[in-house]
Structure formats: structure tokens, C-alpha cells
């Protein structure tokens, strides 16, 4: 496995695309609406609609860590039971 820096591992291309889409939507919502004839000109207000950016999902990135922790827990419990068994035998 090639060495990667922390910033390269954490970079999520989908998140960048979401940010671009959010910027595009905000720029479209800020465009002025042309008032109809007969009504006085008022500055347009944005609708207040904001897009929420979901946090990145790291579950796939750290799946190997979860499996390693499961094996560590299994071995720790087996060794603990073994130590208790040996203490009663001796």
C-alpha cells in the first residue's frame, strides 16, 4: 500500500461535488427577481433555503480497524479466561 498523507486519506471527492452543488444553488437563489409592473421595486430576499452537507461516512475507510478490534477483543477475553483457569489449577 503506498504511503498517503492524512489530507489525502481524508479527501472525499463526493463532498467537493456536494459543496459545488450547494454553491451553485445559493448563487441561483440570490439572483434578483424582476418585479412585475405596477408594484414598487423591492430588493429580493432569499428564501432561506439552505442545503445541509452530510458528514462524510468513514465506515468503509475504517472497516479494517473494526475487524482488528474484534480480534483483539476475542484474544483478550480468551487470555483473561486462561489466566483465571490457570490461577485455579495452580
C-alpha positions in Angstrom: 0.0 0.0 0.0 1.6 3.3 -1.0 2.1 5.9 1.7 -0.6 8.5 1.8 -0.6 11.7 3.9 -3.5 12.3 6.2 -5.0 15.0 4.0 -5.0 12.6 1.0 -6.8 9.9 3.0 -9.4 12.2 4.3 -10.2 13.8 1.0 -13.7 12.9 -0.2 -14.4 13.7 -3.8 -18.2 13.4 -3.3 -18.0 16.1 -0.6 -16.3 18.5 -3.0 -19.1 17.9 -5.6 -21.7 18.5 -2.9 -20.1 21.8 -2.0 -20.0 22.9 -5.6 -23.7 22.0 -6.0 -24.5 24.0 -2.8 -22.6 27.0 -4.1 -24.4 26.7 -7.4 -27.8 26.6 -5.7 -27.0 29.5 -3.5 -25.9 31.6 -6.4 -29.1 30.8 -8.3 -31.3 31.7 -5.3 -29.6 35.0 -5.0 -30.4 36.2 -8.5 -32.8 39.1 -8.5 -36.4 38.5 -9.5 -37.8 41.1 -11.9 -40.7 42.9 -10.2 -44.0 43.0 -12.1 -45.3 46.3 -13.5 -47.4 48.2 -11.0 -45.6 47.0 -7.9 -42.8 49.1 -6.4 -39.3 47.7 -6.8 -38.2 45.9 -3.6 -34.9 44.1 -3.0 -35.5 40.4 -3.3 -34.9 38.3 -0.3 -33.5 34.8 -0.5 -36.0 32.1 0.6 -33.7 31.0 3.4 -33.5 27.5 1.9 -30.1 26.1 2.9 -28.7 22.8 1.9 -27.2 20.7 4.6 -24.0 18.9 3.8 -23.9 15.5 5.3 -20.8 14.5 7.2 -18.5 12.0 5.3 -19.1 8.4 6.0 -15.8 6.8 7.3 -17.3 3.4 8.0 -15.8 1.9 4.8 -12.5 3.6 5.3 -12.0 2.1 8.8 -13.6 -1.3 8.3 -10.2 -3.0 8.8 -9.9 -1.2 12.2 -13.2 -2.6 13.3 -12.2 -6.1 12.4 -8.8 -5.8 14.1 -10.5 -4.5 17.3 -12.9 -7.5 17.2 -9.9 -9.9 17.0 -8.1 -8.0 19.8 -11.3 -8.4 22.0 -11.5 -12.1 21.3 -7.9 -12.7 22.1 -8.0 -10.6 25.2 -11.1 -12.4 26.5 -9.5 -15.8 25.8 -6.3 -14.9 27.6 -8.3 -13.5 30.5 -10.3 -16.7 30.9 -7.0 -18.7 30.5 -5.4 -16.7 33.3 -8.3 -17.3 35.6 -8.3 -21.0 34.8 -4.5 -21.3 35.4 -4.9 -19.5 38.8 -7.4 -22.1 40.0 -5.3 -25.0 38.7 -2.1 -24.0 40.3 
